[in-house]
């Protein structure tokens, strides 16, 4: 009794534990399965896609913003470089002028010469209104200018800009904005309103500086290239020299000075700096000509403004997807229309003739599962019935082909008998016996005891007998060469492959040409298949006739039926079509006849046959039905 009580208590405990286990998805009601699966399929991918879109867009937009800003900076630098190159060329032209070099070497000149020099300099300022002033100074301190003059009698050769020009040994120098120099202009430009460039003029004989050319460029020429560029909503471009001093800066910039230590990453790049609690994005590129650095400055939060907008739209989209997904899951879970529709779709495919519908593999116990299994049984029976019909149709076609094979044109037999008769009357010699022997071999191998596949050596012997008869008939007009692979005795082929092709070569090739002809038969294994090639040097075919024959060989059964219905059994391609049809039915579309021909040059017909080491059971279907 105690043991029975223990067993009963264990069974009750097991039942309670089984009730506590969560049910499998397949055992739930269909409405709950649909709801769970729909939520998993729709919401989780949408959330993952939204996160991926946000991450990708952020990276792409940041990269595009940097690339776009660098392109703008590159254009600004190109404009500044062009302006500086023009100034450089101007200093060269001035330095090579004979009047200027004479003034620099000889010092003070007459008022007339000074006037001419000023007129000469005035031409440049007239042609280039961007120039604020142009000055030439000799090595003794004498100078001539159209706009500039010294503030004090102090010698200009003691100025820092002059010494730097001399130290550069004739190289063009961009000084930037002047500071504390002993020069002013009639227009009274401030130092921060011009940019100065200088170049020393060197005597080619002594290689010593004989003076210098100084040009003041109006700052608006530099600023016009950068002031109209806007980065984001409040960003701007600024230009600084090698020392970090501003060449151009807009009013009320985010930072008063950009130290050179911020831009140690190379000639171009992007850095982030925090100034006065604001995170700034700095994108820069340095000019290799002037050494100036053009910097795009904008707030970091503005650079991701578009990204924030896209994030907002993506979040709104995800919210709508979740809302619609929940609503649709609740509504669709209340019915079983979707599984029924899926089953109906499979039935429609089967109804249209597509019986490759995948079988139902579920273990569901509801009505959909029972319908699916019943539908599978029906498809299996249909496929079996269709396979039986196809097998019978294939047997019927093979029987028709055998019938076609048996109806080979009888004119060959008649011609042979006529030849034997002629020889018997003419010579009454041993050649008659040879002809009769060849004819008996021909018939013996052709019959082959009813078999469709024979050894390749028998096929070769068959064609040798046939050619012996034809060479006797066309004495002196036909020469033959047979080249067979040494392994020919190991292979099997469909019978009567070569005879129709050689017959075509004789009657439509050699016979149609003038003089004797030659037929070459080559048998070899190539690319995993047996190639039987018949080549003649007869009349060949015109391109149109060749195209028609190739089209018939693509669909040999239809061509044979069409010839039979039109009573064209005597057509010149009947035997070749017969061979093609037998090959494709026996071995598939990979094998068959290939033909090439040129009018007046000859024809080559190649039979591609599988390498058979033993006769295949081609008649298996017939044996089953028997």
Secondary structure, 3 states (H helix, E strand, C coil): CHHHHHHHHHHHHHHHHHHHCCCCHHHCCHHHHHHHHHHHHHHHHHHHHHHHHHHHHHHHHHHHHHHHHHHHHHHHHHHHHHHHHHHHHHHHHHHHCHHHHHHHHHCCCCHHHHHHHHHHHHHHHHHCCCEEEEEEEECCCCEEECCEEECCCCCHHHCHHHHHHHHCCCCCEEEECCCCCCEEECCCCCHHHEEEEEEEEECCCCCCEEEEEEEEEEHHHHHHHHCCCCECCCEEEEEECCCCCEEECCCCCCCCCCCHHHHCCCCEEEEEEEECCEEEEEEEEECCCCCCEEEEEEEHHHHCHHHHHHHHHHHHHHHHHHHHHHHHHHHHCCCCHHHHHHHHHHHHHHHCCCCCCCCCCCCCCCHHHHHHHHHHHHHHHHHHHHHHHHHHHHHHHHHHHHHHHHCCCCHHHHHHHHHHHHHHHHCCCHHHHHHHHHHHHHHHHHHHHHCCEEEHHHHHHHHHHHHHHHHHHCCCCEEEEEEECHHHHHCEEECCCHHHHHHHHHHHHHCCCCCCEEEEEEEEEECCEEEEEEEECCCCCCHHHHHHHHHHHHCHHHHHHHHHHCCCCCCCCHHHHHHHHHHHHHHCCCCEEEEEEECCCEEEEEEEEECECCCCCCCHHHHHHC
